[in-house]
Amino acid sequence: MAHPLALKSDRADGPTGRLLAFVGSLQWEALDKDVQHAAKRHVLDTVGVMIAGGVGDVATKAEAVLGTIRPAGSVPVPGRTRRADILDAAMLGGTGGHGIELDDGYRQGSVHPGVAVVPAIWSAAYGQNISGINLLEAAIAGYETVTSVARTAHPDLRRRGFHPTGVVGSLGAAIASGRLLRLSRDQLSNALGLAASSSAGLFAFLGGGADVKRLHAGHAAREGLFAALLAKSDVAGPPDILEASDGFFQAFAIGKGASPRGFDLPPAAAFGITDCYVKPYACCRHLQPAVEALMALRNEHGIDENSVQSIEVETYGIAAEHAHTGWSDFASAQLSFPFIMALGLRFGRIDLSHFKDDVRRDESITSICKRVHVSVSPELDRTYPDKRPARVTLRTAKGNFTREVDEALGSSTLPLDDTGLEKKFIDLVGPVLGSAAAHRLSERLWSIDTFRDVTPLIEDTARPRDGTKAALAS
C-alpha cells in the first residue's frame, strides 16, 4: 500500500532536497544559450545513436524476447518497426543507443547520461502533447541529475565494480521523466527513491559477455521511467535517498559511516550537460585518447604497421583495465585496448565496419594486438578524472615515436562542432531510414524547441511499418 505523500521529509539543505529544488526551478527561458544549445546537441546525438543502434544485434534479440511474452504496443522505437509499450520502448531505445559505443558521456563521472535519459523521455512524451521545450527541460534535468550524482560518487562507484550508466542512469531517467510528467516535488522525491532501488549494473563485462553493458542503459531508462509512473500514482520511495543511511551514496560509493562528499548543482557548478563529450569513434571512451595519439604518430611519421615492433601505452588505472579484454565478439571488441590500437594502426580510423567478424578474425590484426602493451602510469593516474591522459610510444625499425594526449576529440575542450555532429548523425541514420529522411530528421531535431507537440518527431524516428526506408512525413 502506498504511503501518504505527507510523510516525505527531504532535508532542504541535503543533496536530495537541493536536487529537487533545482529541478523544480529549471526554466528554459532562464537558461544560458550555451546550455540550451548543448541540450539540443545531445538530444540530436542520442536520437541518432538510438536509431543506428536500434537495428543492432542486442536490441533485436531483446525485442524478440519481449515479443514472445507480450503483444506489441503503440509507442515507436527509434530505428525499429515494431511498436512497444512505453516501458519496453524506453528499454529498447536505451539498449540500442548504448549498443554501438557512440553515445555521449561525462568524464568526471565515467557515465553515459544520454542513453538513460533520452530514451525514457522519448517514450514518455509520445502522444502526450509535450512541447519541444518541455522535452528539452526534462532532458537537462536528467543530465544534471546524472552528472552531479556520478561526479560525487566517482571513482569509488566504478572501483567497487559498478557500471555508472546502469547505476546512476536510472536516477536521471526518473527525474527527467518526472519533470516531463509534471510530478510534484514530493512525487519527484518518491520517483528518485524508487529508482535508486532499481539501480544496477556490474562491470564484469570486461572479462567477456559485454552484451550486458548495452542492457544496462536500457534497464536504467526503463526503471527510471517506471519509477516516475509509480510516483505519479503516489507510490512512495525513501526520502533523502542520496544521502540517507543505507541510501545511494553509502551503498554505491562511500560505504557505511562515511560522510557524503561535496554535491554541487548549477549555479554553484557549471551545467554538466555543457561538459559532456560526443563520441567520434565507435569504441570505449577510455581508449580514445590513446588511439588518437597512435593515429597521429602513424600519419605524421608515415609509419607502416609492419615496421612497428611494439605499441606501448601508459595511461590511468581505469583505462588500463581494458588491456586484457578480448575481441572475439562485437561488444567486447569495442572495449578491447589491443584491438582498438590495432585498428588505429591498420586503418588510421575507427569505423563500425571494423568490428565485423572478418576483421576481428583477421590474423594480421591479431598479430598487431599481440604487440600492444598497456601499463598504468602513476603520474597520469593522478590526473584522472580531471584529465583522461594517455602516452603512446611506437617502437619501430626506424626509431621510437612518442605522443601524449590529455583528452580525445569530442570533449568540451576539443569539441566536435555542429557540422561534425550533423555528419555523424547523417552517417548513422542514413543507412537505417534513408539519406533524405536522415537529413530531414536532422533539420527538425535542430529546431525541436519550436515544436508544440513532439509526437510527430518521435514517430519519424521509427522505421516504416513495412520495414522499408522512406522519406519522413512533412
C-alpha positions in Angstrom: 0.0 0.0 0.0 1.3 3.4 -0.9 2.2 5.8 1.9 0.7 9.3 2.0 2.9 11.9 0.4 2.7 14.0 3.6 5.2 11.6 5.1 8.0 12.9 2.9 10.8 14.6 4.8 13.6 15.5 2.4 16.0 17.9 4.1 16.1 21.1 2.0 19.9 21.5 2.5 20.8 17.9 1.7 21.8 16.6 -1.8 18.4 15.2 -2.5 16.5 18.3 -1.4 18.8 20.6 -3.3 18.4 18.4 -6.5 14.7 18.5 -6.2 14.7 22.3 -5.8 17.0 22.7 -8.8 14.7 20.6 -11.0 11.6 22.4 -9.8 13.1 25.8 -10.7 14.5 24.9 -14.1 13.1 27.0 -16.8 14.1 27.0 -20.5 13.9 30.8 -20.9 16.2 31.5 -18.0 19.0 29.2 -19.3 22.1 30.5 -21.0 22.2 30.0 -24.7 25.1 27.6 -24.4 23.1 25.3 -22.1 20.1 25.4 -24.5 22.3 24.6 -27.4 24.1 21.8 -25.6 20.7 20.3 -24.8 19.7 20.3 -28.5 23.1 18.8 -29.5 22.9 15.9 -27.0 19.2 15.1 -27.8 20.1 15.0 -31.5 23.2 12.9 -30.9 21.4 10.5 -28.7 18.5 10.1 -31.1 21.0 9.3 -33.8 22.7 6.5 -31.9 19.3 5.2 -30.8 18.2 4.8 -34.4 21.5 3.3 -35.6 21.8 1.0 -32.6 18.1 0.1 -32.7 18.8 -2.3 -35.6 21.7 -3.8 -33.7 22.1 -7.4 -32.5 21.3 -7.0 -28.8 18.3 -4.7 -29.3 17.0 -7.1 -32.0 17.3 -10.1 -29.6 15.8 -8.2 -26.7 12.8 -7.2 -28.9 12.4 -10.8 -30.0 12.2 -12.0 -26.4 9.7 -9.3 -25.5 7.6 -10.3 -28.5 7.3 -13.9 -27.1 5.8 -12.7 -23.8 3.6 -9.7 -24.6 1.9 -8.0 -27.6 3.2 -5.0 -29.5 2.3 -1.6 -28.2 1.7 1.8 -29.7 5.0 3.6 -28.9 7.6 3.9 -31.7 11.0 2.6 -31.0 13.8 4.5 -32.8 15.3 2.5 -35.7 12.8 -0.3 -35.4 9.5 -1.2 -37.0 7.6 -3.0 -34.2 5.9 -0.7 -31.7 6.1 -1.3 -28.0 4.5 -0.3 -24.7 6.0 2.8 -23.0 8.4 0.9 -20.8 9.7 -1.5 -23.4 10.2 1.3 -25.9 12.4 3.1 -23.3 14.3 -0.1 -22.6 14.9 -0.9 -26.3 15.8 2.7 -27.0 18.5 2.7 -24.3 19.8 -0.7 -25.3 20.1 0.3 -28.9 21.6 3.7 -28.1 24.3 2.1 -26.0 24.8 -0.8 -28.4 27.3 0.8 -30.8 29.5 2.7 -28.4 28.8 6.0 -30.0 26.7 7.6 -27.3 27.7 10.7 -25.3 29.4 10.6 -21.9 30.6 12.6 -18.9 34.3 12.1 -18.0 34.1 13.3 -14.4 31.6 10.6 -13.6 32.6 8.0 -16.2 28.9 7.8 -17.1 26.7 7.9 -20.3 23.8 10.2 -19.5 22.1 10.3 -22.9 21.1 6.7 -23.3 19.4 6.6 -19.9 17.7 10.0 -20.0 16.6 10.5 -23.6 15.0 7.1 -24.3 12.9 7.5 -21.2 11.5 10.9 -22.1 11.3 10.0 -25.8 8.9 7.2 -24.9 7.0 9.1 -22.2 6.4 12.1 -24.5 4.7 10.2 -27.3 1.1 11.0 -27.6 1.1 13.3 -24.6 1.1 16.7 -26.2 4.6 17.5 -24.9 6.3 20.5 -26.5 9.9 20.5 -27.6 10.8 23.0 -24.8 9.2 20.7 -22.2 11.3 17.8 -23.5 14.5 19.8 -23.5 13.9 21.0 -19.9 13.3 17.4 -18.9 16.5 16.3 -20.7 18.5 19.0 -18.9 17.1 17.9 -15.5 18.0 14.3 -16.3 21.5 15.2 -17.4 22.2 17.3 -14.4 21.0 14.5 -12.1 23.3 12.0 -13.7 26.3 14.3 -13.9 26.0 15.6 -10.4 25.4 12.3 -8.7 28.0 10.4 -10.8 30.6 13.1 -10.2 30.1 12.9 -6.5 30.3 9.1 -6.5 33.3 8.8 -8.8 35.7 7.0 -8.9 34.6 4.9 -5.9 31.4 3.6 -7.6 33.4 2.3 -10.6 36.2 0.9 -8.5 33.7 -1.1 -6.5 32.7 -2.9 -9.7 29.6 -1.0 -10.7 28.8 0.4 -14.2 27.9 4.1 -13.6 25.5 4.2 -16.5 23.3 1.5 -15.2 23.5 2.6 -11.6 23.2 6.4 -11.9 21.3 6.4 -15.2 18.1 5.2 -13.5 18.1 8.3 -11.3 18.5 10.7 -14.3 15.7 8.8 -16.2 13.4 9.1 -13.2 14.0 12.8 -12.7 13.7 13.6 -16.4 10.5 11.5 -16.8 9.1 13.0 -13.6 9.7 16.5 -14.9 8.1 15.7 -18.2 5.1 14.2 -16.4 4.8 17.3 -14.3 5.2 15.5 -11.0 5.0 17.5 -7.7 8.1 17.9 -5.6 7.1 15.1 -3.3 6.3 12.8 -6.2 9.7 13.6 -7.7 11.3 12.6 -4.4 9.3 9.3 -4.5 10.4 8.7 -8.1 14.1 9.2 -7.1 13.7 6.9 -4.1 12.1 4.2 -6.1 14.6 4.5 -8.9 17.5 4.2 -6.5 16.4 0.7 -5.5 16.4 -0.3 -9.2 19.9 0.9 -9.8 22.1 -1.9 -11.2 25.0 -2.8 -13.4 28.3 -4.7 -12.8 31.5 -4.0 -14.7 32.4 -7.7 -15.0 31.7 -7.5 -18.8 35.4 -6.5 -19.3 36.1 -10.2 -19.0 33.6 -11.2 -21.6 29.8 -11.1 -22.1 29.8 -7.4 -23.0 26.3 -7.6 -24.4 25.1 -6.9 -20.9 26.7 -3.5 -21.0 24.1 -2.5 -23.6 21.3 -3.7 -21.5 22.4 -1.6 -18.5 21.4 1.6 -20.3 18.1 0.1 -21.4 17.4 -1.1 -17.8 18.2 2.4 -16.5 15.9 4.1 -18.9 13.0 1.7 -18.2 13.4 1.6 -14.4 13.7 5.4 -14.2 10.5 5.9 -16.3 8.7 3.2 -14.3 9.7 4.9 -11.0 8.2 8.2 -12.3 5.0 6.5 -13.4 4.7 4.8 -10.0 5.3 8.0 -8.2 2.6 9.7 -10.3 0.2 7.2 -8.7 1.6 8.1 -5.3 3.7 5.0 -4.7 6.3 6.2 -2.1 10.0 5.9 -2.1 12.5 6.6 0.7 13.2 10.3 1.4 16.7 11.8 1.3 17.7 8.8 -0.9 21.1 10.2 -2.0 22.5 10.9 1.5 20.3 8.7 3.7 21.8 5.9 5.9 21.7 2.9 3.6 21.0 5.2 0.8 22.5 5.7 -2.6 25.9 7.2 -1.8 26.5 4.9 1.1 25.6 1.8 -0.9 27.4 2.6 -4.1 30.3 4.8 -3.2 31.4 6.0 0.2 30.4 3.0 2.4 29.0 2.7 5.9 29.7 5.5 8.3 31.5 7.8 5.8 30.3 11.4 5.1 28.9 12.3 1.7 31.3 14.3 -0.5 30.5 17.7 -1.8 27.5 17.7 -4.1 27.2 20.6 -6.4 24.5 21.8 -8.8 24.2 24.9 -11.0 24.8 27.7 -10.4 27.4 26.6 -7.9 28.8 24.3 -10.5 28.7 24.5 -14.3 25.9 22.7 -16.1 27.1 19.1 -16.6 25.4 18.9 -20.0 27.8 21.5 -21.4 30.8 19.4 -20.3 29.5 16.1 -21.8 31.5 14.7 -24.6 30.3 13.5 -28.0 32.0 10.4 -29.4 33.5 10.4 -32.8 34.7 6.8 -32.7 32.7 3.6 -32.1 34.7 2.4 -29.1 35.1 2.9 -25.3 35.9 6.5 -24.5 38.7 5.4 -22.1 40.6 4.1 -25.2 40.1 7.1 -27.5 42.9 9.4 -26.3 45.5 6.6 -26.8 44.2 5.6 -30.2 44.2 9.2 -31.3 47.8 9.6 -30.2 48.7 6.4 -32.2 46.9 7.6 -35.3 48.6 11.0 -35.1 52.0 9.3 -34.9 51.1 7.0 -37.7 50.1 9.8 -40.0 52.7 12.3 -39.1 55.6 9.9 -39.5 54.3 7.7 -42.2 54.6 4.6 -40.0 53.8 1.3 -41.7 52.3 -1.4 -39.4 54.9 -3.9 -40.4 57.7 -1.7 -39.1 56.1 -1.5 -35.6 57.8 -3.7 -33.1 55.7 -2.7 -30.1 52.9 -0.3 -29.1 53.4 0.8 -25.6 50.5 2.6 -23.8 50.8 4.3 -20.5 47.6 5.6 -19.1 45.4 5.8 -15.9 44.2 2.8 -14.0 40.6 2.6 -15.1 41.5 2.8 -18.7 44.3 0.2 -18.3 41.7 -2.3 -17.0 40.7 -2.8 -20.7 44.2 -4.1 -21.5 43.1 -7.8 -21.3 39.7 -7.5 -22.9 39.4 -9.8 -25.9 37.8 -9.2 -29.2 36.0 -12.4 -30.1 32.6 -10.7 -30.2 31.4 -7.3 -31.4 30.7 -5.9 -28.0 33.9 -6.9 -26.4 36.0 -5.7 -29.3 34.7 -2.2 -28.8 36.1 -2.3 -25.2 39.4 -4.0 -26.1 42.6 -1.9 -25.8 44.7 -4.3 -28.0 42.0 -4.5 -30.7 41.3 -0.7 -30.9 45.0 0.1 -31.1 45.4 -2.4 -33.9 42.5 -0.8 -35.8 44.1 2.6 -35.4 47.5 1.3 -36.7 45.9 -0.6 -39.6 43.2 1.9 -40.8 44.0 5.2 -39.2 40.4 5.5 -38.1 37.7 3.6 -36.1 34.6 2.7 -38.0 31.6 0.4 -37.1 32.5 -1.8 -40.1 35.8 -2.6 -38.4 34.1 -4.7 -35.8 32.7 -7.3 -38.2 33.7 -10.9 -38.0 36.2 -10.8 -40.9 38.2 -8.0 -39.3 38.1 -9.4 -35.8 39.3 -12.8 -37.1 42.0 -11.4 -39.3 45.3 -13.0 -38.2 47.2 -9.9 -39.2 45.1 -7.8 -36.8 45.7 -10.4 -34.1 49.4 -10.0 -34.8 49.2 -6.3 -34.1 47.2 -6.9 -30.9 50.0 -9.1 -29.5 52.4 -6.1 -29.9 50.2 -3.8 -27.7 51.4 -3.4 -24.1 49.3 -1.3 -21.6 50.5 -0.1 -18.2 49.4 2.2 -15.5 51.4 5.4 -15.1 51.2 6.7 -11.5 51.9 10.2 -12.9 49.0 10.0 -15.4 46.7 8.2 -13.0 46.9 11.1 -10.6 45.4 13.4 -13.2 42.2 11.4 -13.7 39.3 12.3 -13.8 40.3 15.9 -14.4 42.0 14.6 -17.5 41.8 11.4 -19.5 45.6 11.0 -20.3 47.5 8.5 -22.4 51.1 8.3 -23.5 51.8 6.2 -26.6 55.2 5.0 -27.8 55.6 3.3 -31.2 58.9 1.3 -31.3 59.8 0.8 -34.9 62.7 -0.2 -37.1 63.4 3.4 -37.9 63.2 4.7 -34.3 60.8 5.3 -31.4 58.0 7.8 -31.6 56.0 9.1 -28.6 52.9 11.3 -28.2 50.9 12.2 -25.0 47.4 13.5 -25.1 45.1 14.6 -22.2 41.7 14.2 -24.0 40.1 13.0 -27.2 38.1 14.7 -29.9 34.5 15.4 -28.8 35.2 16.8 -25.3 34.3 20.4 -24.2 38.0 21.3 -24.6 38.3 19.7 -28.0 34.8 19.8 -29.3 33.2 18.2 -32.3 31.5 21.2 -33.9 27.9 21.2 -35.1 28.9 20.4 -38.7 30.8 17.3 -37.5 27.9 16.3 -35.2 25.4 16.6 -38.0 27.6 14.5 -40.3 27.8 11.8 -37.6 24.0 11.9 -37.3 23.5 11.5 -41.1 26.1 8.8 -41.4 24.4 6.8 -38.6 20.8 7.4 -39.5 21.0 7.3 -43.3 21.6 3.5 -43.6 18.5 2.9 -41.4 15.9 5.4 -42.5 17.4 6.6 -45.8 19.5 9.6 -46.7 16.7 12.0 -47.4 14.9 11.0 -44.2 18.1 11.4 -42.2 18.7 14.9 -43.4 15.1 16.0 -42.8 15.1 14.5 -39.3 18.3 16.3 -38.5 16.8 19.6 -39.5 13.8 19.0 -37.4 15.8 18.0 -34.3 17.9 21.2 -34.5 14.6 23.1 -34.3 13.0 20.9 -31.6 12.4 23.9 -29.4 9.8 25.2 -31.9 7.6 22.0 -31.7 4.3 22.4 -29.9 4.0 18.6 -29.8 7.0 16.3 -30.3 4.8 13.2 -31.2 5.3 13.5 -35.0 9.0 13.9 -34.5 9.1 10.8 -32.3 7.1 9.0 -34.9 9.6 9.8 -37.6 12.5 8.1 -35.7 11.0 4.7 -36.2 11.2 2.6 -39.4 8.1 2.5 -41.5 5.8 -0.4 -40.6 6.6 -2.2 -43.8 10.3 -2.2 -42.9 11.4 -0.1 -45.9 13.5 3.1 -45.8 11.2 6.0 -46.6 11.4 9.8 -46.5 10.0 11.4 -43.4 6.5 12.8 -43.4 6.5 16.5 -44.0 
